[in-house]
């Protein structure tokens, strides 16, 4: 077997592998699953950024660092602002 024949055989095997891989990914919807997981990851990272912004705002407003966003929400639901005064934030 000559080196050019070996090269052609390897090229054909590579082509068959790539086609088979695409068919398997299409059949099991792996490409769609990956894109959905990336979308979910992006949304979760957005939630983390929002939480970091909320923590930074709490520090700026002088709230205690240990006070959670959930307690801020509870305070707001009861008509209290996070700084302890009743009513709306200034």
N, C-alpha and C positions, 0 to 999 in steps of 0.2 A: 504494500500500500504506500503510495507516494504521499508526500507531505501536503500536496494540494488536495488529494482525496480526503485525508484526515481533517483538513480545514473545512471542507465542504460538509463532511459528516457532523462535525462539531457545530457548524453554523445551522444545519438543519435541526439538530437536537435542541439547540438553543431556541430556535423559532418555534418548535413544537412545545417546548416548556413554557414559553411566554404566552402562546395561544391557550394552552391548557390552564395556565394560571388565571388568565382573564375569564375563561369560562367558569372556573370554580368560584372565583370572586363574584361573578355575576349571579350564579346559581344560588349561592348562600347569602347574597346581598351584603357582602362584606364592605364594599365601598360605601354603600348607603349607611351602614352601621357606623363606620368610622366617621363619616361626615356628621352624623347625628351626635356622636359622642364628643366631637370637637365643638359642636354648637353648644352642647350642655356645659362643657368645660369653660367656654367663653362666658356663658351666663353666670356660672358660679364664680368666676374671677371677677365679674362685674359686681356681684353681691359682696365679695370681699372688699372691693374698692369702696363701695357705698358704706360698708361698716367702718372702714378706716376713716372716711370723711366724717362720719357721725362721731367717732371718737375724737377726731381733731376739733370738731365744732364744740363738743362737750368740754374739751380742755380750754378752748377760747372763751366760752361762756362762763367758765369758772366752776363747772360741775365737778363733782368728785369723780375720779378716774374709775373707781370701782362700781359706780352706778351703771347698770346695764341699760341698753336701749329698751328692753322690755319694761323696765320700771318707768322709763320716760314715757312710754306709750300708755302705761297704766295711769300715770299722773295726768297725762293729757286727757284721757278718757274721764277722769274724775274732775276735770276742770282746773287742774293745777299745772303751772308751767314748770319746766325742769329746774328753774332757779328758786322754786319754793313759793313764789307769789301766785295768787289766784288770778286767772284771766289769761289774756293773750300775750304772747311774747312781744317785746318791744321791737 
